[in-house]
């Protein structure tokens, strides 16, 4: 921008200018976030959400390209850059009823932004609107920024595959994302080199048998008892068949069998997730689960069908990308804004984007200092909206940081 101080000027403060720009945009960004929160949509059905993002970008003079279905990308900066950074957001909500009592609560029954994807979308949008104002700076550095708004992160397999198929990661040198973390205070960002999330797969076990009367379990397959053994014994056996250092956790979310006290049902199923910290163990887990389920039900005269769906590998943060985020965060957000974080058992399909380009995911603090600590994927999740400013400032400043000098705190 011609109005900016020159790089040699003592008044030049790119981090400060970025932060000030985001603050100027905050009323608009908060309105956008609340509109998204009020009207959540499930994975691969984010039609209105996609349209809102397209409209907001267009109002700022940013052209976008929508995916087949839902999701979109937009480009800012040099037309044929020597270095391109991608910023990723996810658009979808969860099939959960909201219980926050907020004035802008979900108006769609049984659907809520209980994982903060409305915040993620607004943060990347805010970074994009900010970077548009600094587009000449990007052009002079022969750099570009691609905004990627993917569908269906909460679905297995997720919408990151759609983004890759739609060429959203083509010619990208680094890719960054932020994820809401209600366990750390607003104004801070958790960063870590190496694995920051876990591998996560979906498992559905269906049992079938003759069924019968509960007075004669010996004359039929006691399917409910066999299903209970699957629920308890398969996780226990896994803990003895996998190295405990891989941190495997098989947890069932749904168990269904029968509807009468004196009837042994002919069908039943349990559905859950298997998570682990180690990618090598993840490669072997599917076959092992199949084997264990069949071994467990063998004595009970029922038939097992195992539907094992590969989900996501761990998100593994690149050291150079984390260094870049760290430098930008300290310069633009604050010298104490970076806090340590640990690898979690949460799954994230951002990992598939990292298979195409190095990058990193940071944890965006959303807890009001001194306030309650909420849980993700719960209907009462409340986010301190100041996190939008922190996230947008960090991502915009990261994109303006010269790739040849991540330690350049002046951006």
N, C-alpha and C positions, 0 to 999 in steps of 0.2 A: 504494500500500500504506500502510495507516495507521501501520505501524511505521517508515516512512521518516522521516528528519529533514525538517523543513519547508524550503522553498526559501530562506527567509530565515535559516535556521540556519547557523552557521559550520561545523557538522559535515556539512552537505549536500555530498556528493561523488558525483554520479551516475556519472561514469566509473569511479570506484573501486568503487562498489557493483556496477556491471555486471561489471567484471573479476572481483570477488570471487565473484559468483554463478556466472559461467562456470567458475571454478576449482573451485567446489564441485560442479559438474556433470561435471567432466572424467572421473572414473572411469567414469561411466555413458556418456559420449560416446565414450570410447576403446573400451569394450566394444561399443557399437553399430557404430562404424567397423570394428572387426575382424570382427564378424559379417557386415557387408556385404561386406567384402573377401574373406572365406572363401567366400561364396556369390554370385559375380557373375552378372549376367544381361545378355543382349544387348538392344539397342534394341527397344522395343515388346513385350518379353517380361519386363519387370521386375516380375513378379507377386509374388514373395516379398519383393523389395525394397520395393515399394509397401506391402505388408502390414506390414512391420516399422516403417515410418515412421508409418503410421496407428496402430499399437499404441502406439508411443512417445508420440505426441501425445495419444492418448486417456488414457494413464496420467497425464498432466499436466493433464487436464481441457480439452484443446483438441479441438474437433470439427473434422473434416476432410470433404472431399468428393472422392471419387475420380473420375477421368476415365473415359470409356468406354475400356476397355482397361487401360492402366497410367498412373500419374501421379496427382497429387492437389494440392489446395489446402487451406489452412486460414487462418482469420482470427482476429486478436487485436486487442483494443482497442475503440474506439467502434463502435456498431452502424451509425450513419449519419454517418461522419466528414466533416469538412471537408477532410481531407488524408489520403491513403492511400499508403503505401510498400509496394512488393512486393520480396521477396527470392527470388531464383531459384537452384535447384539442379538438377543433372541426375543421373539415376538409373542410366544404362546403363554397361556395361563394354565391352571390346573383344575381338574374336576373336583373342586373343594368349595363348600359353602363358606362365604366370608362371615366373620363374627367380630369385626373390628368396631362397628358402630360409627365409622367415619361418615362425614357428610357426603363423601364421594365414594361410598361403598359400591361394590358390584351390583349392577341391576340385572345381571343374568343369573338366574337360579342355578345353584350348584357349580358355578364357575368363578374362580377368583385368582388374582395375581398374588398367590401365596408364596412365590419364590422370588419376587422382585423383578420379574422380566419387564414390567412396565418401567421400572427405574433404569434397567440396562438399556432399553430402547431409547429412553429420554436422554441418558448420558451420552450415548453415541450420536444421537441427533444433535445434542448441544455441542459436542465436540466438532461435528460437521459444520454447524452454523458458525461457530467460532473460526474454524479454519478457512471458511469461505472468505472471511474478512482479512485473512492473512494469506490469501491465495498467491499474491504476487511474491511474497516471501518464499513460498514453496516453489514457485516457478523459477525464481532466481537461484534456488538451490538444486534445481533439476530434480525435484521430488514430487510425488503424488500421494494422495491418501484415498483409499477405497473404503467406503462405509459398507458394511455387510450386515443386513438385517435378515437373519435366517428364521425359517419357521421351525416349529415342532422340536424344540430341544428336549421337552419332557416325554417324547415318544421314543420307543425303541423298535427299530433303528430310527435315529433322529434326523432332524432337518439339516444337520451339517453335511450329510451326504448330498442333499439337494443343492446346497450352496456350492459344493465342490463340482457337482455335475453341471451346474449353471456357470462354471468357470470363474466363480467369485474369488478363488485363490490362485488363479493363473497369474504369473508374472509378479507375485508378491514376495518381497524380501523378508518382511517381518509381519507378524499378526499379533494383535493385542486384544484382550478382553478383560472386563471386570465383572465380578459376581458379588452381589449383596452378601454381607456377613453381619447378622444381627448380634453376634457375640463380641464385636469390637466397636469402639466409639466412633461416631461420625467425626470426620476430620482426619481419620487415619486410614491407611491402606496396608493390608497384610501382604508381604511379598516373601517368596521362597524360591531358591534355585532347586531344580530337580522336580520330582513328583510332588504335586500339590493336591491331587484327587486320586481316586482309586478306579480300578476296572470295575465295571458293573454289567451284569447280565441278567436277563429275565428268565424265570423258570416257571413252567406250568406242568403239574403232574396230575393226570386224569386216571382214576381207577375205575374199573368196571368189573362186575361180577353178577351172579344169579340173583342176589337179593333174597329176602325171606323174612321169617318171623324171629323176633329177638329171643323167643323161647327155644329156638332150634339153631343156634349159631353153628353147631357142628355139621348141619346138613347143607350149609351154604358157605360162601366166602364172607367172613365178617368184615365187610368193606370199611365201615367206620373205624373199627379197631386198626385195620391195616393202614388207613389214612393217617390215623394218629401216630402210628409207628414211623411213617414217612416224615411227618412233621417234626418228631423228636429225634429219631435215630439217624436220619440222613445228615443233619447238621453235626451231630455228635461224631459220626463216622468220618466226615470230612475233616474234622479237627485232628483226627489220628492218621489220615492219609495224606494230608498236606503239611509241609513244613510250617510250624506255628509262626515263623517269622514273616510269612506272606500275609498275615492278618486277615484270613478268609472269614467272612461272616455271611452265612445263609440265613435269611430271616423271611418268614412267611407273612404276607399282608392279608391274604384271604384264604379261608378254609371253609369249604361247603360240602355237606353231605346230609341228605335225608331231611324229612320234615315231620316225622312222627316218632314218638318215644318207643313204640313197640314194633317198628319196621326197620329191618336191615336194608339200606338202600342198595340199588344196583349201580349207582353212579356217584362219584364224588371227586373233588379236586382241591388242590392247594396251589396258590400262586404266590411267588415271592421273588426276591432278588438275591444274587450271590455277588458279593463285593470282595475285592482283595487288593492288596497294595503292590503285588509283584506281577509284572507282565508275563514272565515265563510260566508261572503257575496258572495264570489266566488262560494261556494257550492250551493247557491240558485239562482245564476244569470241566468242560462240557462232557467229555467221554467218561470222566470219573463220576460225575453226578448220575449219568445214565446207568452205569454199572451199579452204583450204590442203591438207587431206587429199586431196581429189579431184584437185587439181593435181599433188600429189606422186606419186600412184599411176597417173596417166593413161598414162605410157609403158610400163607393165609388164603390161597386159592382164588386170588383176584388177578386181574391183568392190569399192567401199568403202561401208560403212554406218557413219555416225557417230551415236552416241547421246550427245547433249550434255545433261547434267542441271544445271540451275541450282541452285546450292547456297545460299550465303549471301553477303550484302554485307558490307563491313567493319563491325566494331563501332566506333561513333563515340561517344566519351564526351562527355557534356554538361558544360560548364564548371561550372555551378552544382552538378551532382551530384558532380563531382570535388572541388569545394571542400568540400562536405558530408562526403564520405568523409575528406578530408584533416584537417579539424577534429576529427572523431570519432576518427580513428586517433591523432593526436598527443595527444589528451586521454585516451583510454582504453587505448591500447597503449603509447605512449611518444613523447616529443618527437622522437626520431630514427627513428621507425618507418617513415615515408614515404620511399621512395627513387624516383628517376626510372626510367622504363622507356621502351622504344622500341616503335614499331609493328612487329609481326611479320607473317610470311606465314601464320601459323596462321589457320584459319577457325573461327568460332563462331556457332551459330545464335541466340545471345542477341541478335544484331543484329536479328532479326525482332521481338523484344520491344521493342527501342528504337525500332522503327517505330511502336509504339503509345503509348509513353510515354518521356519523356527519362530518362536514367539513366547509369550507368557500371559498368564492370567493372574490378576491381583484380586485380593479380597477387599471389597469396599465397605468400610465401616458404616453401619446404619443405625447403631444404638445411640439414643440420646444419653449423654453422660449423666450418670446417676439414675437413669430410668430402667425399666424392666428389660430383661434379655428375652427376646422372642425366639421362636424356632421357625426355620424355613419349612414349607409344606404344611403349615398349620393355618387355619382360617382366621386366627387373631393377629397375624403378622402386621406390625406397624413399622414403617420406615421413616426415619428422620429425613425430611426432604432436603436438608442441607447437603446430604450425600450426593445429590444431583450435581451441585456446584463443584464438589470435590472431584467427582468422577470425570465430568466434562473438562475441567481444568487440567487434570492429570493427563487424559488422553490427548487433548489438543497440544499440550506442551511436549508430550512424548513425540508426537508427529513432527514438531518443529525442531526437535533436537537433531543436530547433524549426525548421521549414522557413523561417521568416522571418528566421533568423539563423544561417547556416552558420558564421559566425565565432565563435559563442558556444561557446568552448572548455569551458565548464562544463557543457555539454549541457543 
